[in-house]
Amino acid sequence: MELVAVDIGGTHARFAIATIADDGAITLGEPQTLHTLDHASFQTAWEDFRARQGGSLPNAVSLALAAPVNEDVIQLTNNPWIIRPPLVQEKLGVERFTIVNDFAAVAHAVARVSDDNFLHLAGPDEPLAKAGTLSVLGPGTGLGVAHLHRDGRGGYRVLATEGGHADFAPLDSIEDTILARLRKRHTRVSVERVVSGPAIVDIYQTLAAIEHKAVPEIDDIEIWTKGVSGEDSLAAAAVDRFCLSLGSVAGDIALIQGGFGGVVIAGGLGYRIRETLLASGFAQRFTMKGRYEGLMANIPVKLITHPQPGLFGAVAAFSAQHLNPTGEFS
């Protein structure tokens, strides 16, 4: 069957026509990316995509949303769109639909894609466990977190979480300073205020202040570009600090969820900085958990390299809910 897969984050909305074969195999068509700021609502973005497809779309859709999912009104966390599940069939002209948290969708993708879709980052260089719990997280406009449990027989269950909104815990004096800077603007400082794409600006400005340098007007894209390339030493230090914090948070999530079968880093940002992650203190920070260092050192940590895990996972979630599932929809 055919359906529309949609992955909506804070900055981009990605669409693709997908096919689920009789044996459950998933094929994605060429994705199209729209900027959320270019559209007043999801409805107008949907109509834009429909026009690009010649005016007609399949009568089924799966939506992966960067927000807590409920049955009445869904407010996207990092963009102003609102989606009302009771109106989806009428407004989009579909017969069947699935709505799932965006990182729950990524976890569905982790459960379904082959081992060659992962790059090794830390811990033992072995495949993710086929039985047990895995943690899935990734920085983008925010920080997504999900929980995946495999039963060892090909079945699995995904649970969405809002782990990106847990409190940030600094581990050294520089992170103390980052926290103090952020606390001036926020009542509480969550981990996504430090471990997300836009957060690199606050990290960069904090490091500049520590060195008593004037803070230039610079956006997050420029910092990432100059930091990863090494063109700007302060930007490079900010990116390295980001990698340290990501390692700490990934380790915390694994401990909280019991993700001892493996941890997966997802998202386009993680893929873009993969070489920097490998060369940074990410792995050391991941394992630096006091009495549990030995346990943490035995957890394989991977980066998913599938080009569209959110879209692929949205289709997998639809399959789990409506078709002959190998996984349980949540």
Number of C-alpha atoms within 10 A of each C-alpha: 12 18 22 23 29 29 28 26 24 20 15 17 21 22 24 21 21 25 18 18 11 10 7 16 11 19 15 19 12 10 16 14 15 18 14 20 14 11 15 11 15 16 16 12 19 19 14 14 20 16 12 11 11 8 10 12 19 15 16 19 27 25 26 30 27 26 23 15 20 13 9 10 13 17 17 18 16 13 18 13 18 14 17 13 18 11 12 18 15 10 12 17 15 16 12 14 20 21 21 26 28 29 33 31 33 36 33 32 23 26 25 19 17 11 13 10 14 20 17 17 21 23 19 14 14 13 16 23 19 18 15 17 24 30 27 30 27 28 23 20 23 24 24 29 28 27 25 25 23 19 14 11 9 12 16 24 20 24 19 22 16 15 20 23 17 14 13 20 16 15 12 8 9 15 19 12 17 19 23 14 16 19 12 10 9 12 8 15 20 19 22 25 25 27 28 21 21 20 21 24 21 18 28 25 22 23 22 17 13 10 10 9 11 9 12 9 7 11 11 16 13 13 22 23 17 17 23 22 14 14 12 16 13 19 27 21 17 26 26 20 23 24 25 22 24 29 25 25 25 27 26 19 24 24 16 11 15 16 26 20 22 26 28 27 28 28 24 19 16 23 19 13 17 20 12 19 22 14 12 18 19 25 24 18 20 26 23 17 17 8 8 11 15 12 12 26 18 16 25 23 32 23 22 27 18 19 13 19 25 31 29 27 31 33 32 30 30 26 22 21 17 12 13 11 16 18 22 15 21 16
